[in-house]
Amino acid sequence: MIIKRTIQNSIEINLFKGKVIVIYGARRVGKTTLVKQILDNYSDGKYINCDLLQYKAALETTNSELLGDFIGNTSLLLLDEAQNIKNIGKVLKILADTFQGVQVIATGSSSFELSNKLSEPLTGRSRFYHLYPFSLEELRQSYSLIELDAKISNILRFGLYPEVFGRSEEEATEELQNIASTYLFKDVLQLDNLKRSDLIFKLLKALALQLGNEISYNELARLLGENVHTIKRYIEILEQAFIVFRLPSFSQNLRKELGKRNKIYFNDVGIRNAIINNFSPIDSRNDVGALWENFCIVERIKNDHFHRVFKNYYFWRTYNQKEIDLIEEYNGKLEAFEFKWTPKKIIKPPNDFISAYPDATFTVIDNKTYIDFISGSNSS
């Protein structure tokens, strides 16, 4: 089954406009499939797997004549896993400046590697996209809302990686364990020449078990027997490897609000469950609330990113434990959201929040009302 990625439309609109297109994303989210679908529309396009030594040797040069010989009559050059090319930023800059009729698309599974190597050389010459695992919007090409709704419980267990979705429970479990233990760990350990695979695993497990809660770097450091700076650095690397993302606390003018605190969520709930090796049915779990919260937030972020809607995302909490799961700041407006898998009572926003932000909206998202939320229908 071929699922067209929503982001493909935006990429194709921006081809041949003088920008190098850079597509980030974890391994196995479908970057190669995406660029090959784009390539299908160009008979003179060329796909290069930068994992292969022969292509690395050809591209690891700043000699424009040699690069020109390599490109030939290609109009669309696809460099897959481009972080494997030494000095990739300089190479892409030369390609962009010298061969202006050639559109270059570079993919990479490591934000850390590519951002460090690209940010300065490609200033003003690039456009960046983040490819996530499947979104529900993308799956609606092949499934009705009723069909997808029936799959939500399994999605909360196994996530939405392309090679996981739609598989049997046994196959999905094995595939997730493979992705988590082989591909993601490989990327993380390569990012900063890390040697502590044991610490990475323990940290990921600690974050997975604290899903939906504020994290304390000091507490994590004590729990894992490490210093705070190491914990902060490793969390940054996990974020740059597209395994987790941080949600900071929101504060503008209320003295009781928390400041400079974070929650950490996973880019895919299936990977989170693989890390703690728990794929139990939803009705027997005690973490369904946290899974639902994680799922809804990341689906919202996917949708916004795919449609190029750039917001600020936060959580809100006061020192006396009044809280809201998600705050979105966009075009000068605030939208607040609370996530409940199956709410048992009417939920109202905290009075402190209403008083401080009287113009903000507040919506509860449950398993009966989530479709509009994750599709962006109630965005500002």
N, C-alpha and C positions, 0 to 999 in steps of 0.2 A: 504493500500500500504506500503510495507516494503522497506525503502531506506537504503542501507548499507552505513554506515558512512566511509568516506575515512580513518579516523584515525584508524579504526579497524585493517587494515592490519599491520600497524606499531606496534600496541599493541600486536597482536598475534605473530609477529616475535620475540618480546622481552619477551614472557612468558617463565618461568622456566629457567631464566638466573641469578637467585640470587637477583633480584630486586623487590621491592614492586612497583606495578603500581598504580599511583595516577591520577585519572581523575577529573579535576575541571570543573566547568561550572555552569551557572545560573540554577535555577529550570526550568523545563519544556523544556530543550533543547534536551532531549533524552538520558541522561546518563543511566537511568535504562534500557531502551530498548537496548542500546548498550551492556551493560554488560550481559544482558540475552541472546543476540544473541551469544556472546562469550561463555557463559555457555552451550549453546545447543550442543557444540562440546565435552563436557566432562560429561560423565555419573556419575562420582563421584564428581561433583562440588556441591558447596553449596552457595545459595544466602541468604544473611542476610540483612533485612531492619533495619538499626540502629535507625530508628525512633521508633521502637517498644520496649516497656519497658523490656520485657523478654530477648531480645537480649542484650540490654544495660547492664543489670545486669550480664549476663554471660561473657561479654567482658570487663567489667570495673574491670579488675584484672591484676596484674603483676605476678601471680602465674602460672608458665609454665605448671604445671601438670593439673590445672583446665582448662587452655586454650587448652591443648592437648586433654582432655576429650571432650571439646566442638567441636573441629575440627574433631575428629574421624578419619575416613579413607579418608577424603576429600583431593583431590589433588589441587583443585582450589577453593579458598575461596573469595567470592565477598561481600564486606562490603559497602552497599549503604548508602549514607548520613553519612559517617563515622565521620563527625565533631561532631555528637551527642554523641560519646563515650568519656567519661572523660579520659584524658591522652592518647589519641589515638596514639600519637607519640611513647610513651613508649611501648604500646601494640603492635604496628606494628613492632617495633624493636625486641621485644621478639619473635614474630612470625617469622620474617626473620632470626634471629640468631639461634633459637631453632628448628624450623620445616623447614629445608632447602629444603625438598622435596615438600613443599606446596607453591603454587603460590598465593599470596594475591593481589587482586585488590581492591582499596578503592576509592569510589567516594565522592565528596563533593560539595555542592553548595556555599560554603563560602571560598574563597581563604584566607581571613584574618584569619579565625579560623584554617584552616588546615595548612597554612604556618607557623603560630606561633607554632603550636603543633608538626609539623613534621620536620621542617628544621634542628634542631640540632640532635634529636634522629635518624633520618634516613639519616644522612650524608653518602653518598656513597652507600646507600642501596635502592635508589628509582629512579624511572623515571616518569617524570610528563608530563601530556597531558592536553590540554584545549579543551573542546568540546564546539563549538559554535552552534547556530541555523544552519539549513541546509545551505549548500553552493550550488551555481549553478552547480559546478562540480558534487556534489552528486545527484542533481536532474536530471542530464543528463542520469542517469541510466534508468529513466522512461519517460523522455521527450526529444524530438528532440530540436535542437537549434532553429528551427523556432517556436516551441511551447513555449519554454522558453522566446524567444525574445518578443513574443506576451503578455507575462505575466509581463514584466519588469515594466510597469507603475503601475500595482497592487502591485508588490513587493516593489516598492518605497513607497507605501501607507501603506501596511500591514506587510512588513517584511517577515522573513523566519523561524519563530518558527514552529516546526513540527506540532503542533496542530492548527496552523493558516493558513499555506500554503494550498491552494486548497479549502478553505472554501468559502462560499458566503460572500458578503460584511458584511451582518448583523452578521453572525456567527463570522467572523474574528474580527470585531470591538468588540463584546462582549468578545471574548476570550482574546484579547489583553488587554482590560480594566481589566479583571480578573487577568491576569498575572502581569500587572503593579501595580495594587492596592493591591493585596493580597500577591502573592509569593515574588516579588522582594522587596517590602517594608518590609515584614516580615524578610527577610534575612538581609537587611540593618540595621534595628532597633535592631537585635540581635547581630550584629557584635561587637559592643563596648558598649553594654547596653545603646544605645542611647534613649533619651526620647523625642527628638524634631522632631516628625514626620512632624509637620508643616514646620519646616525649611528644612527638606529633600525634601519635595514636592516643596517648593518655589525655592530651589536651582536647583532641576532638571528642573523645568519649565524655569528658567532663562538660564540654559545651553542649553536647547532645542531651545530656541528662539535665542540664539547666535550661533547656529550651523554653522560651517565653518569659524567663526571669532576667532581671538585671544581673549583669556579671560584675564581679569585683576582681580586678587584676591581682590585688593583694591576696584575696582568698584563694584564687587559682594558683598563685605562686606558692602559698603555704601547702595547699593540697598536693601539688606536684613536686614540691621540694626544689623549686627553682626561684631565681630572682625575678622581680617584677618586669624588668626591662626585657628579659628573654621571653616572658609570656606575651608581652605586648608585641614584640617583634614577630613571634610565631603566629599570633592571631592576624597580624597584618599580612603575613605571607599566605595564610589560609584564605584570606579574603582575596588576595591578588591571584590565587589559583582557582578562584570561582567555586570554592567549596562553601564558604560562609559569607555573610555580609552583616555589617553593623547597622543598627538603628539607634541614633543618638537621642538623648532626651531633649524635649522642647521646653524652652523657657524664654519669656520676653519681659514680663514685668511683675510676676507674682513671686513674692519673697519665699513662699512655701514650696515653690517648684524645685525639683531636683535639677542640678546642672552638671554637665560633663559626665554623664553616665551613659552606659550603652546596654542594649540587648543585642544578642547575636542569634541570627537565624541561618538556616541552610538554604542554598539555592535549589535544592531538591530534597523533599522529605523522604524519598526512598533512600538516598544516600545517608541521611541522618539515621534512619532505622537500621541500615546495614552496619553502621558504625557501632551501634549498641546491640546488633544482632537480635532485633525484635520486630518480627513481621506478624505479630498476633492480630487476630480480627479486631476491628474497631470496637465492637461492643464489649470486649473483654479487657480493654486497655484503660489505664488511669492517666494517660498522657494525650488523650484525644483532643482536649482543649488546646494544648500547646501545638499539636500537629495542625489543627484547623487554623489557628492563628498564623502559623508559619506559611501554610498553603495559601491562604487568602492574601497575605501581604506580598508574597513573591509572585503570585499570579497578577496582582494589581501592577507591580513593578514591571513585569514582563510586558503587559499590555501597553502601559505608558511608554516604555522604551521602544517597543516595536512601532508605535504610532508617533514616535518622536515628540512625546509630551514630557517635558523635563520639570519635575517637581522636587521639592524637598520633603523627605520623609522622616518622621520622628515618632517616639512614644512620649506620653505625658504622665507624670506622677508627682505627687506632693510628698513631703516628709511624713505626713500623717496617713500615707498609703492610699490616697485617692488616685485612681489611674484611668488612663484611656490607652487602648492598644496601639492605635495608629493616628497620627496627625499628618495631614498633607497640607503643604503650603504651596500655593500656585496662583499666580497673577494677583497677589495681594490678598487672597482669601484663604481661610482655614476650613478644612473639613476634618471632622473627627469620626473615628470608627471603632466600634467595640465588636469583638468576634466571639460568638457563642455557638458551639456545635448544635445544641438543642436548648435554647433558653427556657427556663422554667418560670420566669416572671418578667414583668415589664422592666426594662433597664433604662434608666435615665442618666444623663450626664451629671457629673459631680457639680455641686453648686459653685465650688471654687472656680471651676473651669468656665461655667456660664458667666459668672461675675467678671472674670478677667477677660473673656473673649466673647462678648455678647453677640457678635455677628457670625460666629462660627456655626456650622451645621454639625449635627450629631446623628449617626446612623448605626443601628445594630445589624450585623451581618451574620446570618445563621444558615443552616443547611437547606433552608427554603427560599432564601432571599439573595443568595450569593451571585447569581448569574449576571445581573446588571452591574454589580460591583466589580467583578473581575474582568468584565468586558469594557469597563470604563464608561458605562452608560450614565452614571450619576456623577461624572467628573464636572468640575467647574467649566 
